[in-house]
């Protein structure tokens, strides 16, 4: 899952949200430099990623991107899952997604002093360009897929990924519809532990 799902699956717990959002930028024992609540968010982020990567429906979705992008197929699926979450009318209306995005940025802001350097550099763009809301728009997904390529070592283009997303839109929607309710149950049970 990508930023929107990690934010939403933090269920309005500020420190869990921070950990969930910065986890990819904190390696090894650096995790222990953070408060227990932020560490819990990092652990939750990693559990979400593992559950997502190992889920049979996600493996099926990855096959759409794998012939062109091999190991990066999962990163593209994470981005498109955020599109379906943003567009999921059982979770977000247009207005409630806008409000959720704004609330997320406001919750993160006071923690900026503890952001890892790479996240600290990226966060102003996330906020001003409203990435969390723009996952709802196909052009937002096109930009996000390009962002995956920009950060990847061995990729040079994202146009094929966006074309595959468009071509397999309904199939990927079905994957999200099957997968996300199971992820939700998994995360709720993790937070109760």
C-alpha positions in Angstrom: 0.0 0.0 0.0 1.1 3.6 -0.6 0.8 6.8 1.5 -3.0 7.2 1.5 -3.6 3.6 2.8 -0.8 3.9 5.4 -2.3 7.2 6.6 -5.9 5.9 6.7 -4.9 2.6 8.4 -3.4 4.6 11.2 -6.9 5.4 12.4 -6.2 8.9 13.6 -3.5 7.9 16.1 -0.9 10.7 15.6 2.3 8.8 16.5 1.2 5.7 14.7 0.5 7.9 11.7 4.0 9.4 11.8 5.7 6.0 12.1 3.5 4.6 9.3 4.4 7.5 7.0 8.2 7.6 7.7 8.9 3.9 8.0 10.4 3.4 4.6 13.0 6.1 5.4 14.1 4.6 8.7 16.5 1.7 8.5 17.7 -0.9 11.1 18.3 0.2 14.6 17.5 3.9 13.8 13.9 2.8 14.6 14.8 2.8 18.3 15.6 6.6 18.1 11.8 7.2 18.1 9.1 7.1 20.7 7.2 3.8 21.3 4.1 5.2 19.5 6.1 6.1 16.4 7.9 2.7 16.6 4.5 1.0 16.7 3.5 2.9 13.5 6.7 1.7 11.8 6.0 -1.9 12.9 2.4 -1.5 11.6 3.7 -0.1 8.3 6.0 -3.1 7.8 3.2 -5.6 8.8 0.9 -3.9 6.2 3.6 -4.2 3.5 4.2 -7.9 4.3 0.5 -8.7 4.4 0.0 -6.9 1.1 3.0 -8.4 -0.7 2.1 -11.9 0.3 -1.6 -11.8 -0.4 -2.6 -14.0 -3.4 -4.8 -11.2 -4.9 -1.9 -8.8 -4.8 0.3 -11.4 -6.5 -2.3 -11.6 -9.2 -2.4 -7.8 -9.6 1.5 -7.7 -9.8 1.3 -10.0 -12.8 -0.2 -7.1 -14.8 3.0 -5.1 -14.3 5.6 -7.8 -13.9 6.5 -8.4 -17.6 7.5 -4.8 -18.0 8.8 -3.9 -14.5 9.8 -7.2 -12.8 10.6 -6.5 -9.2 9.0 -3.0 -9.2 5.5 -4.5 -10.0 4.6 -4.4 -6.4 5.4 -0.7 -6.1 3.0 0.0 -9.0 0.3 -2.1 -7.4 0.7 -0.1 -4.1 0.1 3.1 -6.0 -3.0 1.9 -7.9 -4.4 0.4 -4.7 -4.3 3.9 -3.2 -6.3 5.1 -6.2 -9.1 2.6 -5.5 -9.0 3.5 -1.8 -9.3 7.2 -2.7 -12.2 6.4 -5.0 -13.9 3.9 -2.6 -17.2 5.7 -1.9 -17.8 3.4 1.1 -14.8 5.0 2.8 -14.4 8.5 1.2 -16.6 11.0 -0.5 -14.9 13.7 -2.5 -15.2 16.1 0.5 -14.2 13.6 3.2 -11.1 12.6 1.3 -10.2 16.3 1.0 -10.8 16.7 4.7 -8.8 13.5 5.6 -5.8 14.7 3.5 -5.8 18.1 5.2 -6.1 16.5 8.7 -3.2 14.1 7.9 -0.9 16.9 6.8 -1.8 19.0 9.9 -1.2 16.0 12.2 2.2 15.3 10.7 3.4 18.9 10.7 4.3 19.1 14.5 6.5 16.0 14.1 8.6 17.5 11.3 11.6 17.8 13.6 11.8 14.0 13.8 11.3 13.3 10.1 14.1 11.4 8.4 15.9 13.7 6.0 14.4 12.2 2.8 10.8 12.3 4.1 11.4 15.8 5.4 12.5 16.9 1.9 9.5 15.2 0.3 6.7 16.2 2.8 6.3 19.8 1.6 5.6 18.5 -1.9 3.2 15.9 -0.6 1.3 18.6 1.2 1.4 21.5 -1.4 0.6 19.1 -4.3 -2.0 17.3 -2.1 -0.8 13.8 -3.0 -3.2 12.1 -0.7 -6.3 13.6 -2.4 -4.9 13.4 -5.9 -4.7 9.6 -5.7 -8.4 9.9 -6.5 -7.6 11.3 -10.0 -6.2 9.3 -12.8 -3.7 12.1 -13.6 -2.6 11.9 -9.9 -1.9 8.2 -10.4 0.0 8.9 -13.6 2.2 11.4 -11.6 2.6 8.8 -8.8 3.7 6.1 -11.2 6.2 8.5 -12.6 7.4 9.1 -9.1 8.1 5.4 -8.6 10.2 5.4 -11.8 12.1 8.6 -10.7 13.1 7.0 -7.4 13.9 3.6 -8.9 17.4 2.7 -9.9 16.7 0.6 -13.0 13.5 2.1 -14.5 13.4 4.7 -17.2 9.7 5.2 -18.0 6.2 5.1 -16.5 4.0 5.5 -19.6 3.7 1.7 -19.9 2.7 1.4 -16.3 0.0 4.0 -16.7 -1.3 2.3 -19.9 -1.5 -1.0 -18.1 -3.4 0.6 -15.2 -5.9 2.1 -17.8 -6.1 -1.2 -19.7 -6.7 -3.4 -16.7 -8.6 -0.8 -14.6 -11.6 -3.1 -13.9 -9.4 -6.1 -13.1 -7.3 -4.1 -10.7 -10.5 -2.7 -9.1 -11.6 -6.3 -8.5 -8.3 -7.1 -6.9 -8.6 -4.1 -4.5 -12.2 -5.0 -3.7 -11.2 -8.5 -2.7 -8.0 -7.5 -0.9 -8.8 -4.4 1.0 -11.5 -5.7 3.4 -9.0 -8.5 4.5 -6.3 -5.9 5.0 -8.6 -3.8 7.1 -9.4 -6.8 9.4 -5.7 -7.6 9.6 -4.8 -4.1 10.7 -7.6 -3.8 13.2 -6.4 -7.0 14.8 -2.8 -5.8 14.9 -3.8 -2.6 16.6 -5.6 -4.6 19.3 -2.5 -6.6 20.2 
